[in-house]
Amino acid sequence: MTDLQNRGVNDILITCVDALVGFSEVINTIYPKIAVQLCIMHQIRHSIKYVASKHHKTLMSDLKPVYKAVSRDAEIDALEFQSI
């Protein structure tokens, strides 16, 4: 991040990161206005470890309409449909 700053990058709007411990804090230290978001695939990988392996396939098929939604409203609709 310091290298980016040294090369003249003054501001970053948003960044998508993996679950590397401390990386978000480093980014926020150098670019305090940045929005840091965890990658959807990393979120899924982190969450799926709490689900029995025999249910992984079902969970992934249920999540697909949620993470592929084109808008927040579509995402909420997909979540509500899955919870029925």
PyMOL Python script that loads the backbone (N, CA, C, O; Angstrom):
from pymol import cmd

cmd.read_pdbstr("""\
ATOM      1  N   MET A   1       0.826  -1.189   0.000  1.00  0.00           N
ATOM      2  CA  MET A   1       0.000   0.000   0.000  1.00  0.00           C
ATOM      3  C   MET A   1       0.870   1.252   0.000  1.00  0.00           C
ATOM      4  O   MET A   1       0.560   2.241  -0.663  1.00  0.00           O
ATOM      5  N   THR A   2       1.954   1.192   0.748  1.00  0.00           N
ATOM      6  CA  THR A   2       2.873   2.336   0.776  1.00  0.00           C
ATOM      7  C   THR A   2       3.456   2.563  -0.610  1.00  0.00           C
ATOM      8  O   THR A   2       3.651   3.706  -1.022  1.00  0.00           O
ATOM      9  N   ASP A   3       3.740   1.470  -1.339  1.00  0.00           N
ATOM     10  CA  ASP A   3       4.276   1.592  -2.690  1.00  0.00           C
ATOM     11  C   ASP A   3       3.283   2.303  -3.607  1.00  0.00           C
ATOM     12  O   ASP A   3       3.675   3.147  -4.412  1.00  0.00           O
ATOM     13  N   LEU A   4       2.011   1.965  -3.488  1.00  0.00           N
ATOM     14  CA  LEU A   4       0.993   2.672  -4.284  1.00  0.00           C
ATOM     15  C   LEU A   4       0.982   4.158  -3.962  1.00  0.00           C
ATOM     16  O   LEU A   4       0.926   5.000  -4.858  1.00  0.00           O
ATOM     17  N   GLN A   5       1.037   4.466  -2.684  1.00  0.00           N
ATOM     18  CA  GLN A   5       1.050   5.861  -2.252  1.00  0.00           C
ATOM     19  C   GLN A   5       2.296   6.567  -2.784  1.00  0.00           C
ATOM     20  O   GLN A   5       2.207   7.706  -3.243  1.00  0.00           O
ATOM     21  N   ASN A   6       3.431   5.923  -2.729  1.00  0.00           N
ATOM     22  CA  ASN A   6       4.676   6.506  -3.223  1.00  0.00           C
ATOM     23  C   ASN A   6       4.650   6.735  -4.731  1.00  0.00           C
ATOM     24  O   ASN A   6       5.322   7.632  -5.241  1.00  0.00           O
ATOM     25  N   ARG A   7       3.869   5.917  -5.443  1.00  0.00           N
ATOM     26  CA  ARG A   7       3.760   6.084  -6.895  1.00  0.00           C
ATOM     27  C   ARG A   7       2.709   7.107  -7.289  1.00  0.00           C
ATOM     28  O   ARG A   7       2.455   7.311  -8.476  1.00  0.00           O
ATOM     29  N   GLY A   8       2.087   7.760  -6.292  1.00  0.00           N
ATOM     30  CA  GLY A   8       1.201   8.875  -6.596  1.00  0.00           C
ATOM     31  C   GLY A   8      -0.280   8.598  -6.465  1.00  0.00           C
ATOM     32  O   GLY A   8      -1.087   9.470  -6.787  1.00  0.00           O
ATOM     33  N   VAL A   9      -0.672   7.421  -6.006  1.00  0.00           N
ATOM     34  CA  VAL A   9      -2.094   7.149  -5.813  1.00  0.00           C
ATOM     35  C   VAL A   9      -2.528   7.869  -4.547  1.00  0.00           C
ATOM     36  O   VAL A   9      -2.118   7.511  -3.443  1.00  0.00           O
ATOM     37  N   ASN A  10      -3.367   8.894  -4.719  1.00  0.00           N
ATOM     38  CA  ASN A  10      -3.775   9.729  -3.596  1.00  0.00           C
ATOM     39  C   ASN A  10      -5.057   9.278  -2.928  1.00  0.00           C
ATOM     40  O   ASN A  10      -5.255   9.520  -1.737  1.00  0.00           O
ATOM     41  N   ASP A  11      -5.934   8.623  -3.680  1.00  0.00           N
ATOM     42  CA  ASP A  11      -7.224   8.243  -3.118  1.00  0.00           C
ATOM     43  C   ASP A  11      -7.727   6.993  -3.825  1.00  0.00           C
ATOM     44  O   ASP A  11      -7.564   6.846  -5.036  1.00  0.00           O
ATOM     45  N   ILE A  12      -8.334   6.101  -3.067  1.00  0.00           N
ATOM     46  CA  ILE A  12      -8.974   4.905  -3.602  1.00  0.00           C
ATOM     47  C   ILE A  12     -10.383   4.894  -3.039  1.00  0.00           C
ATOM     48  O   ILE A  12     -10.576   5.095  -1.840  1.00  0.00           O
ATOM     49  N   LEU A  13     -11.363   4.662  -3.889  1.00  0.00           N
ATOM     50  CA  LEU A  13     -12.760   4.676  -3.461  1.00  0.00           C
ATOM     51  C   LEU A  13     -13.142   3.398  -2.710  1.00  0.00           C
ATOM     52  O   LEU A  13     -13.690   3.458  -1.609  1.00  0.00           O
ATOM     53  N   ILE A  14     -12.849   2.251  -3.308  1.00  0.00           N
ATOM     54  CA  ILE A  14     -13.242   0.967  -2.716  1.00  0.00           C
ATOM     55  C   ILE A  14     -12.191  -0.080  -3.038  1.00  0.00           C
ATOM     56  O   ILE A  14     -11.544  -0.031  -4.084  1.00  0.00           O
ATOM     57  N   THR A  15     -12.033  -1.016  -2.133  1.00  0.00           N
ATOM     58  CA  THR A  15     -11.131  -2.129  -2.379  1.00  0.00           C
ATOM     59  C   THR A  15     -11.795  -3.414  -1.932  1.00  0.00           C
ATOM     60  O   THR A  15     -12.546  -3.429  -0.956  1.00  0.00           O
ATOM     61  N   CYS A  16     -11.523  -4.475  -2.636  1.00  0.00           N
ATOM     62  CA  CYS A  16     -12.043  -5.796  -2.306  1.00  0.00           C
ATOM     63  C   CYS A  16     -10.852  -6.643  -1.900  1.00  0.00           C
ATOM     64  O   CYS A  16      -9.909  -6.805  -2.676  1.00  0.00           O
ATOM     65  N   VAL A  17     -10.887  -7.180  -0.695  1.00  0.00           N
ATOM     66  CA  VAL A  17      -9.731  -7.896  -0.154  1.00  0.00           C
ATOM     67  C   VAL A  17     -10.115  -9.313   0.251  1.00  0.00           C
ATOM     68  O   VAL A  17     -11.292  -9.650   0.377  1.00  0.00           O
ATOM     69  N   ASP A  18      -9.075 -10.138   0.452  1.00  0.00           N
ATOM     70  CA  ASP A  18      -9.315 -11.466   0.996  1.00  0.00           C
ATOM     71  C   ASP A  18      -9.301 -11.370   2.517  1.00  0.00           C
ATOM     72  O   ASP A  18      -9.308 -10.268   3.066  1.00  0.00           O
ATOM     73  N   ALA A  19      -9.283 -12.471   3.178  1.00  0.00           N
ATOM     74  CA  ALA A  19      -9.393 -12.479   4.632  1.00  0.00           C
ATOM     75  C   ALA A  19      -8.036 -12.378   5.333  1.00  0.00           C
ATOM     76  O   ALA A  19      -7.909 -12.803   6.481  1.00  0.00           O
ATOM     77  N   LEU A  20      -7.042 -11.835   4.677  1.00  0.00           N
ATOM     78  CA  LEU A  20      -5.713 -11.707   5.264  1.00  0.00           C
ATOM     79  C   LEU A  20      -5.782 -10.808   6.501  1.00  0.00           C
ATOM     80  O   LEU A  20      -6.206  -9.656   6.417  1.00  0.00           O
ATOM     81  N   VAL A  21      -5.369 -11.337   7.626  1.00  0.00           N
ATOM     82  CA  VAL A  21      -5.461 -10.624   8.899  1.00  0.00           C
ATOM     83  C   VAL A  21      -4.623  -9.343   8.864  1.00  0.00           C
ATOM     84  O   VAL A  21      -3.440  -9.376   8.525  1.00  0.00           O
ATOM     85  N   GLY A  22      -5.240  -8.231   9.213  1.00  0.00           N
ATOM     86  CA  GLY A  22      -4.548  -6.959   9.313  1.00  0.00           C
ATOM     87  C   GLY A  22      -4.494  -6.143   8.027  1.00  0.00           C
ATOM     88  O   GLY A  22      -4.145  -4.963   8.060  1.00  0.00           O
ATOM     89  N   PHE A  23      -4.837  -6.756   6.893  1.00  0.00           N
ATOM     90  CA  PHE A  23      -4.720  -6.049   5.613  1.00  0.00           C
ATOM     91  C   PHE A  23      -5.679  -4.861   5.548  1.00  0.00           C
ATOM     92  O   PHE A  23      -5.301  -3.787   5.081  1.00  0.00           O
ATOM     93  N   SER A  24      -6.909  -5.044   6.010  1.00  0.00           N
ATOM     94  CA  SER A  24      -7.889  -3.949   5.998  1.00  0.00           C
ATOM     95  C   SER A  24      -7.414  -2.772   6.843  1.00  0.00           C
ATOM     96  O   SER A  24      -7.603  -1.616   6.465  1.00  0.00           O
ATOM     97  N   GLU A  25      -6.800  -3.066   7.983  1.00  0.00           N
ATOM     98  CA  GLU A  25      -6.307  -2.008   8.863  1.00  0.00           C
ATOM     99  C   GLU A  25      -5.175  -1.226   8.203  1.00  0.00           C
ATOM    100  O   GLU A  25      -5.102  -0.003   8.327  1.00  0.00           O
ATOM    101  N   VAL A  26      -4.296  -1.934   7.506  1.00  0.00           N
ATOM    102  CA  VAL A  26      -3.189  -1.270   6.802  1.00  0.00           C
ATOM    103  C   VAL A  26      -3.742  -0.351   5.717  1.00  0.00           C
ATOM    104  O   VAL A  26      -3.299   0.788   5.575  1.00  0.00           O
ATOM    105  N   ILE A  27      -4.703  -0.848   4.959  1.00  0.00           N
ATOM    106  CA  ILE A  27      -5.316  -0.046   3.900  1.00  0.00           C
ATOM    107  C   ILE A  27      -5.948   1.210   4.497  1.00  0.00           C
ATOM    108  O   ILE A  27      -5.760   2.312   3.981  1.00  0.00           O
ATOM    109  N   ASN A  28      -6.698   1.038   5.586  1.00  0.00           N
ATOM    110  CA  ASN A  28      -7.362   2.187   6.221  1.00  0.00           C
ATOM    111  C   ASN A  28      -6.371   3.171   6.818  1.00  0.00           C
ATOM    112  O   ASN A  28      -6.671   4.362   6.910  1.00  0.00           O
ATOM    113  N   THR A  29      -5.215   2.710   7.221  1.00  0.00           N
ATOM    114  CA  THR A  29      -4.193   3.610   7.760  1.00  0.00           C
ATOM    115  C   THR A  29      -3.667   4.543   6.676  1.00  0.00           C
ATOM    116  O   THR A  29      -3.474   5.736   6.914  1.00  0.00           O
ATOM    117  N   ILE A  30      -3.439   3.996   5.490  1.00  0.00           N
ATOM    118  CA  ILE A  30      -2.866   4.798   4.400  1.00  0.00           C
ATOM    119  C   ILE A  30      -3.947   5.578   3.648  1.00  0.00           C
ATOM    120  O   ILE A  30      -3.729   6.722   3.251  1.00  0.00           O
ATOM    121  N   TYR A  31      -5.102   4.960   3.457  1.00  0.00           N
ATOM    122  CA  TYR A  31      -6.222   5.590   2.760  1.00  0.00           C
ATOM    123  C   TYR A  31      -7.445   5.573   3.686  1.00  0.00           C
ATOM    124  O   TYR A  31      -8.285   4.682   3.558  1.00  0.00           O
ATOM    125  N   PRO A  32      -7.570   6.520   4.604  1.00  0.00           N
ATOM    126  CA  PRO A  32      -8.615   6.474   5.626  1.00  0.00           C
ATOM    127  C   PRO A  32     -10.049   6.591   5.107  1.00  0.00           C
ATOM    128  O   PRO A  32     -10.977   6.194   5.811  1.00  0.00           O
ATOM    129  N   LYS A  33     -10.260   7.116   3.914  1.00  0.00           N
ATOM    130  CA  LYS A  33     -11.619   7.280   3.393  1.00  0.00           C
ATOM    131  C   LYS A  33     -12.079   6.080   2.567  1.00  0.00           C
ATOM    132  O   LYS A  33     -13.207   6.072   2.075  1.00  0.00           O
ATOM    133  N   ILE A  34     -11.242   5.087   2.409  1.00  0.00           N
ATOM    134  CA  ILE A  34     -11.532   3.946   1.546  1.00  0.00           C
ATOM    135  C   ILE A  34     -12.598   3.037   2.154  1.00  0.00           C
ATOM    136  O   ILE A  34     -12.671   2.876   3.372  1.00  0.00           O
ATOM    137  N   ALA A  35     -13.414   2.453   1.298  1.00  0.00           N
ATOM    138  CA  ALA A  35     -14.379   1.438   1.727  1.00  0.00           C
ATOM    139  C   ALA A  35     -13.748   0.078   1.453  1.00  0.00           C
ATOM    140  O   ALA A  35     -13.439  -0.251   0.308  1.00  0.00           O
ATOM    141  N   VAL A  36     -13.562  -0.700   2.497  1.00  0.00           N
ATOM    142  CA  VAL A  36     -12.950  -2.020   2.364  1.00  0.00           C
ATOM    143  C   VAL A  36     -14.052  -3.065   2.415  1.00  0.00           C
ATOM    144  O   VAL A  36     -14.859  -3.096   3.344  1.00  0.00           O
ATOM    145  N   GLN A  37     -14.072  -3.915   1.406  1.00  0.00           N
ATOM    146  CA  GLN A  37     -15.101  -4.945   1.319  1.00  0.00           C
ATOM    147  C   GLN A  37     -14.429  -6.302   1.200  1.00  0.00           C
ATOM    148  O   GLN A  37     -13.443  -6.444   0.477  1.00  0.00           O
ATOM    149  N   LEU A  38     -14.947  -7.294   1.896  1.00  0.00           N
ATOM    150  CA  LEU A  38     -14.420  -8.642   1.818  1.00  0.00           C
ATOM    151  C   LEU A  38     -14.978  -9.326   0.571  1.00  0.00           C
ATOM    152  O   LEU A  38     -16.179  -9.264   0.305  1.00  0.00           O
ATOM    153  N   CYS A  39     -14.122  -9.962  -0.171  1.00  0.00           N
ATOM    154  CA  CYS A  39     -14.490 -10.675  -1.398  1.00  0.00           C
ATOM    155  C   CYS A  39     -15.596 -11.687  -1.111  1.00  0.00           C
ATOM    156  O   CYS A  39     -15.542 -12.402  -0.110  1.00  0.00           O
ATOM    157  N   ILE A  40     -16.600 -11.747  -1.989  1.00  0.00           N
ATOM    158  CA  ILE A  40     -17.737 -12.649  -1.784  1.00  0.00           C
ATOM    159  C   ILE A  40     -17.292 -14.097  -1.695  1.00  0.00           C
ATOM    160  O   ILE A  40     -17.839 -14.857  -0.897  1.00  0.00           O
ATOM    161  N   MET A  41     -16.314 -14.495  -2.494  1.00  0.00           N
ATOM    162  CA  MET A  41     -15.856 -15.881  -2.438  1.00  0.00           C
ATOM    163  C   MET A  41     -15.206 -16.187  -1.094  1.00  0.00           C
ATOM    164  O   MET A  41     -15.375 -17.284  -0.561  1.00  0.00           O
ATOM    165  N   HIS A  42     -14.472 -15.237  -0.546  1.00  0.00           N
ATOM    166  CA  HIS A  42     -13.876 -15.442   0.771  1.00  0.00           C
ATOM    167  C   HIS A  42     -14.947 -15.485   1.857  1.00  0.00           C
ATOM    168  O   HIS A  42     -14.824 -16.238   2.823  1.00  0.00           O
ATOM    169  N   GLN A  43     -15.984 -14.689   1.703  1.00  0.00           N
ATOM    170  CA  GLN A  43     -17.085 -14.727   2.666  1.00  0.00           C
ATOM    171  C   GLN A  43     -17.773 -16.091   2.648  1.00  0.00           C
ATOM    172  O   GLN A  43     -18.091 -16.653   3.696  1.00  0.00           O
ATOM    173  N   ILE A  44     -17.995 -16.612   1.445  1.00  0.00           N
ATOM    174  CA  ILE A  44     -18.642 -17.918   1.311  1.00  0.00           C
ATOM    175  C   ILE A  44     -17.745 -19.010   1.895  1.00  0.00           C
ATOM    176  O   ILE A  44     -18.213 -19.856   2.657  1.00  0.00           O
ATOM    177  N   ARG A  45     -16.465 -18.994   1.541  1.00  0.00           N
ATOM    178  CA  ARG A  45     -15.538 -20.001   2.070  1.00  0.00           C
ATOM    179  C   ARG A  45     -15.471 -19.957   3.586  1.00  0.00           C
ATOM    180  O   ARG A  45     -15.399 -20.998   4.238  1.00  0.00           O
ATOM    181  N   HIS A  46     -15.495 -18.762   4.147  1.00  0.00           N
ATOM    182  CA  HIS A  46     -15.459 -18.627   5.604  1.00  0.00           C
ATOM    183  C   HIS A  46     -16.746 -19.169   6.227  1.00  0.00           C
ATOM    184  O   HIS A  46     -16.701 -19.815   7.275  1.00  0.00           O
ATOM    185  N   SER A  47     -17.879 -18.914   5.597  1.00  0.00           N
ATOM    186  CA  SER A  47     -19.170 -19.322   6.145  1.00  0.00           C
ATOM    187  C   SER A  47     -19.427 -20.814   5.993  1.00  0.00           C
ATOM    188  O   SER A  47     -20.019 -21.432   6.878  1.00  0.00           O
ATOM    189  N   ILE A  48     -18.991 -21.396   4.893  1.00  0.00           N
ATOM    190  CA  ILE A  48     -19.326 -22.788   4.596  1.00  0.00           C
ATOM    191  C   ILE A  48     -18.675 -23.765   5.572  1.00  0.00           C
ATOM    192  O   ILE A  48     -19.127 -24.904   5.697  1.00  0.00           O
ATOM    193  N   LYS A  49     -17.640 -23.343   6.252  1.00  0.00           N
ATOM    194  CA  LYS A  49     -16.992 -24.257   7.202  1.00  0.00           C
ATOM    195  C   LYS A  49     -17.892 -24.561   8.402  1.00  0.00           C
ATOM    196  O   LYS A  49     -17.613 -25.489   9.162  1.00  0.00           O
ATOM    197  N   TYR A  50     -18.963 -23.795   8.579  1.00  0.00           N
ATOM    198  CA  TYR A  50     -19.909 -24.026   9.665  1.00  0.00           C
ATOM    199  C   TYR A  50     -21.086 -24.913   9.241  1.00  0.00           C
ATOM    200  O   TYR A  50     -22.006 -25.150  10.023  1.00  0.00           O
ATOM    201  N   VAL A  51     -21.047 -25.396   8.003  1.00  0.00           N
ATOM    202  CA  VAL A  51     -22.125 -26.216   7.453  1.00  0.00           C
ATOM    203  C   VAL A  51     -21.593 -27.629   7.225  1.00  0.00           C
ATOM    204  O   VAL A  51     -20.476 -27.803   6.739  1.00  0.00           O
ATOM    205  N   ALA A  52     -22.383 -28.625   7.571  1.00  0.00           N
ATOM    206  CA  ALA A  52     -21.979 -30.012   7.342  1.00  0.00           C
ATOM    207  C   ALA A  52     -21.700 -30.225   5.859  1.00  0.00           C
ATOM    208  O   ALA A  52     -22.423 -29.710   5.006  1.00  0.00           O
ATOM    209  N   SER A  53     -20.657 -30.980   5.555  1.00  0.00           N
ATOM    210  CA  SER A  53     -20.234 -31.157   4.168  1.00  0.00           C
ATOM    211  C   SER A  53     -21.336 -31.737   3.287  1.00  0.00           C
ATOM    212  O   SER A  53     -21.378 -31.446   2.091  1.00  0.00           O
ATOM    213  N   LYS A  54     -22.220 -32.542   3.844  1.00  0.00           N
ATOM    214  CA  LYS A  54     -23.301 -33.110   3.031  1.00  0.00           C
ATOM    215  C   LYS A  54     -24.304 -32.043   2.578  1.00  0.00           C
ATOM    216  O   LYS A  54     -25.107 -32.293   1.679  1.00  0.00           O
ATOM    217  N   HIS A  55     -24.262 -30.857   3.196  1.00  0.00           N
ATOM    218  CA  HIS A  55     -25.175 -29.767   2.827  1.00  0.00           C
ATOM    219  C   HIS A  55     -24.504 -28.679   1.982  1.00  0.00           C
ATOM    220  O   HIS A  55     -25.161 -27.706   1.613  1.00  0.00           O
ATOM    221  N   HIS A  56     -23.227 -28.820   1.672  1.00  0.00           N
ATOM    222  CA  HIS A  56     -22.502 -27.787   0.906  1.00  0.00           C
ATOM    223  C   HIS A  56     -23.154 -27.512  -0.442  1.00  0.00           C
ATOM    224  O   HIS A  56     -23.351 -26.355  -0.813  1.00  0.00           O
ATOM    225  N   LYS A  57     -23.486 -28.559  -1.169  1.00  0.00           N
ATOM    226  CA  LYS A  57     -24.051 -28.388  -2.505  1.00  0.00           C
ATOM    227  C   LYS A  57     -25.378 -27.619  -2.443  1.00  0.00           C
ATOM    228  O   LYS A  57     -25.620 -26.725  -3.254  1.00  0.00           O
ATOM    229  N   THR A  58     -26.228 -27.969  -1.483  1.00  0.00           N
ATOM    230  CA  THR A  58     -27.514 -27.284  -1.324  1.00  0.00           C
ATOM    231  C   THR A  58     -27.304 -25.827  -0.949  1.00  0.00           C
ATOM    232  O   THR A  58     -27.953 -24.939  -1.501  1.00  0.00           O
ATOM    233  N   LEU A  59     -26.400 -25.581  -0.011  1.00  0.00           N
ATOM    234  CA  LEU A  59     -26.114 -24.212   0.403  1.00  0.00           C
ATOM    235  C   LEU A  59     -25.628 -23.373  -0.771  1.00  0.00           C
ATOM    236  O   LEU A  59     -26.083 -22.246  -0.965  1.00  0.00           O
ATOM    237  N   MET A  60     -24.712 -23.920  -1.547  1.00  0.00           N
ATOM    238  CA  MET A  60     -24.172 -23.166  -2.678  1.00  0.00           C
ATOM    239  C   MET A  60     -25.260 -22.863  -3.710  1.00  0.00           C
ATOM    240  O   MET A  60     -25.291 -21.768  -4.273  1.00  0.00           O
ATOM    241  N   SER A  61     -26.144 -23.818  -3.959  1.00  0.00           N
ATOM    242  CA  SER A  61     -27.215 -23.544  -4.924  1.00  0.00           C
ATOM    243  C   SER A  61     -28.210 -22.524  -4.371  1.00  0.00           C
ATOM    244  O   SER A  61     -28.786 -21.746  -5.131  1.00  0.00           O
ATOM    245  N   ASP A  62     -28.414 -22.524  -3.056  1.00  0.00           N
ATOM    246  CA  ASP A  62     -29.294 -21.525  -2.442  1.00  0.00           C
ATOM    247  C   ASP A  62     -28.662 -20.133  -2.439  1.00  0.00           C
ATOM    248  O   ASP A  62     -29.368 -19.132  -2.561  1.00  0.00           O
ATOM    249  N   LEU A  63     -27.338 -20.065  -2.301  1.00  0.00           N
ATOM    250  CA  LEU A  63     -26.649 -18.771  -2.251  1.00  0.00           C
ATOM    251  C   LEU A  63     -26.468 -18.127  -3.618  1.00  0.00           C
ATOM    252  O   LEU A  63     -26.378 -16.904  -3.723  1.00  0.00           O
ATOM    253  N   LYS A  64     -26.415 -18.937  -4.656  1.00  0.00           N
ATOM    254  CA  LYS A  64     -26.127 -18.417  -5.994  1.00  0.00           C
ATOM    255  C   LYS A  64     -27.047 -17.256  -6.405  1.00  0.00           C
ATOM    256  O   LYS A  64     -26.540 -16.238  -6.876  1.00  0.00           O
ATOM    257  N   PRO A  65     -28.373 -17.364  -6.248  1.00  0.00           N
ATOM    258  CA  PRO A  65     -29.227 -16.228  -6.634  1.00  0.00           C
ATOM    259  C   PRO A  65     -28.968 -14.975  -5.791  1.00  0.00           C
ATOM    260  O   PRO A  65     -29.229 -13.857  -6.234  1.00  0.00           O
ATOM    261  N   VAL A  66     -28.460 -15.169  -4.591  1.00  0.00           N
ATOM    262  CA  VAL A  66     -28.187 -14.029  -3.716  1.00  0.00           C
ATOM    263  C   VAL A  66     -26.944 -13.288  -4.198  1.00  0.00           C
ATOM    264  O   VAL A  66     -27.000 -12.076  -4.408  1.00  0.00           O
ATOM    265  N   TYR A  67     -25.816 -13.992  -4.381  1.00  0.00           N
ATOM    266  CA  TYR A  67     -24.587 -13.295  -4.758  1.00  0.00           C
ATOM    267  C   TYR A  67     -24.516 -12.943  -6.227  1.00  0.00           C
ATOM    268  O   TYR A  67     -23.609 -12.218  -6.636  1.00  0.00           O
ATOM    269  N   LYS A  68     -25.451 -13.437  -7.041  1.00  0.00           N
ATOM    270  CA  LYS A  68     -25.500 -13.033  -8.448  1.00  0.00           C
ATOM    271  C   LYS A  68     -26.589 -11.997  -8.718  1.00  0.00           C
ATOM    272  O   LYS A  68     -26.827 -11.629  -9.868  1.00  0.00           O
ATOM    273  N   ALA A  69     -27.242 -11.532  -7.669  1.00  0.00           N
ATOM    274  CA  ALA A  69     -28.311 -10.543  -7.828  1.00  0.00           C
ATOM    275  C   ALA A  69     -27.767  -9.253  -8.434  1.00  0.00           C
ATOM    276  O   ALA A  69     -26.644  -8.843  -8.141  1.00  0.00           O
ATOM    277  N   VAL A  70     -28.568  -8.625  -9.272  1.00  0.00           N
ATOM    278  CA  VAL A  70     -28.132  -7.416  -9.969  1.00  0.00           C
ATOM    279  C   VAL A  70     -28.352  -6.143  -9.165  1.00  0.00           C
ATOM    280  O   VAL A  70     -27.822  -5.088  -9.512  1.00  0.00           O
ATOM    281  N   SER A  71     -29.130  -6.236  -8.093  1.00  0.00           N
ATOM    282  CA  SER A  71     -29.386  -5.067  -7.261  1.00  0.00           C
ATOM    283  C   SER A  71     -29.627  -5.522  -5.823  1.00  0.00           C
ATOM    284  O   SER A  71     -29.789  -6.710  -5.547  1.00  0.00           O
ATOM    285  N   ARG A  72     -29.644  -4.565  -4.937  1.00  0.00           N
ATOM    286  CA  ARG A  72     -29.890  -4.890  -3.530  1.00  0.00           C
ATOM    287  C   ARG A  72     -31.300  -5.446  -3.345  1.00  0.00           C
ATOM    288  O   ARG A  72     -31.510  -6.381  -2.571  1.00  0.00           O
ATOM    289  N   ASP A  73     -32.257  -4.870  -4.055  1.00  0.00           N
ATOM    290  CA  ASP A  73     -33.634  -5.365  -3.954  1.00  0.00           C
ATOM    291  C   ASP A  73     -33.744  -6.811  -4.435  1.00  0.00           C
ATOM    292  O   ASP A  73     -34.430  -7.626  -3.819  1.00  0.00           O
ATOM    293  N   ALA A  74     -33.065  -7.122  -5.536  1.00  0.00           N
ATOM    294  CA  ALA A  74     -33.069  -8.500  -6.049  1.00  0.00           C
ATOM    295  C   ALA A  74     -32.392  -9.443  -5.059  1.00  0.00           C
ATOM    296  O   ALA A  74     -32.810 -10.589  -4.897  1.00  0.00           O
ATOM    297  N   GLU A  75     -31.357  -8.957  -4.406  1.00  0.00           N
ATOM    298  CA  GLU A  75     -30.663  -9.767  -3.398  1.00  0.00           C
ATOM    299  C   GLU A  75     -31.584 -10.062  -2.217  1.00  0.00           C
ATOM    300  O   GLU A  75     -31.645 -11.194  -1.738  1.00  0.00           O
ATOM    301  N   ILE A  76     -32.294  -9.047  -1.755  1.00  0.00           N
ATOM    302  CA  ILE A  76     -33.230  -9.227  -0.639  1.00  0.00           C
ATOM    303  C   ILE A  76     -34.347 -10.184  -1.032  1.00  0.00           C
ATOM    304  O   ILE A  76     -34.742 -11.038  -0.237  1.00  0.00           O
ATOM    305  N   ASP A  77     -34.858 -10.048  -2.255  1.00  0.00           N
ATOM    306  CA  ASP A  77     -35.888 -10.968  -2.735  1.00  0.00           C
ATOM    307  C   ASP A  77     -35.374 -12.402  -2.747  1.00  0.00           C
ATOM    308  O   ASP A  77     -36.087 -13.322  -2.348  1.00  0.00           O
ATOM    309  N   ALA A  78     -34.139 -12.593  -3.203  1.00  0.00           N
ATOM    310  CA  ALA A  78     -33.544 -13.934  -3.244  1.00  0.00           C
ATOM    311  C   ALA A  78     -33.368 -14.490  -1.836  1.00  0.00           C
ATOM    312  O   ALA A  78     -33.616 -15.672  -1.600  1.00  0.00           O
ATOM    313  N   LEU A  79     -32.945 -13.651  -0.907  1.00  0.00           N
ATOM    314  CA  LEU A  79     -32.788 -14.089   0.480  1.00  0.00           C
ATOM    315  C   LEU A  79     -34.130 -14.484   1.081  1.00  0.00           C
ATOM    316  O   LEU A  79     -34.240 -15.505   1.760  1.00  0.00           O
ATOM    317  N   GLU A  80     -35.143 -13.673   0.827  1.00  0.00           N
ATOM    318  CA  GLU A  80     -36.471 -13.967   1.369  1.00  0.00           C
ATOM    319  C   GLU A  80     -37.042 -15.241   0.752  1.00  0.00           C
ATOM    320  O   GLU A  80     -37.700 -16.021   1.440  1.00  0.00           O
ATOM    321  N   PHE A  81     -36.798 -15.457  -0.527  1.00  0.00           N
ATOM    322  CA  PHE A  81     -37.279 -16.671  -1.192  1.00  0.00           C
ATOM    323  C   PHE A  81     -36.618 -17.902  -0.588  1.00  0.00           C
ATOM    324  O   PHE A  81     -37.276 -18.922  -0.383  1.00  0.00           O
ATOM    325  N   GLN A  82     -35.315 -17.815  -0.300  1.00  0.00           N
ATOM    326  CA  GLN A  82     -34.582 -18.953   0.241  1.00  0.00           C
ATOM    327  C   GLN A  82     -35.013 -19.295   1.663  1.00  0.00           C
ATOM    328  O   GLN A  82     -34.870 -20.439   2.094  1.00  0.00           O
ATOM    329  N   SER A  83     -35.534 -18.323   2.387  1.00  0.00           N
ATOM    330  CA  SER A  83     -35.896 -18.567   3.776  1.00  0.00           C
ATOM    331  C   SER A  83     -37.328 -19.095   3.936  1.00  0.00           C
ATOM    332  O   SER A  83     -37.777 -19.353   5.052  1.00  0.00           O
ATOM    333  N   ILE A  84     -38.033 -19.252   2.826  1.00  0.00           N
ATOM    334  CA  ILE A  84     -39.418 -19.758   2.890  1.00  0.00           C
ATOM    335  C   ILE A  84     -39.403 -21.238   3.178  1.00  0.00           C
ATOM    336  O   ILE A  84     -40.461 -21.859   3.274  1.00  0.00           O
TER     337      ILE A  84
END
""", "prot")
cmd.dss("prot")
cmd.show_as("cartoon", "prot")
cmd.util.cbc("prot")
cmd.orient("prot")
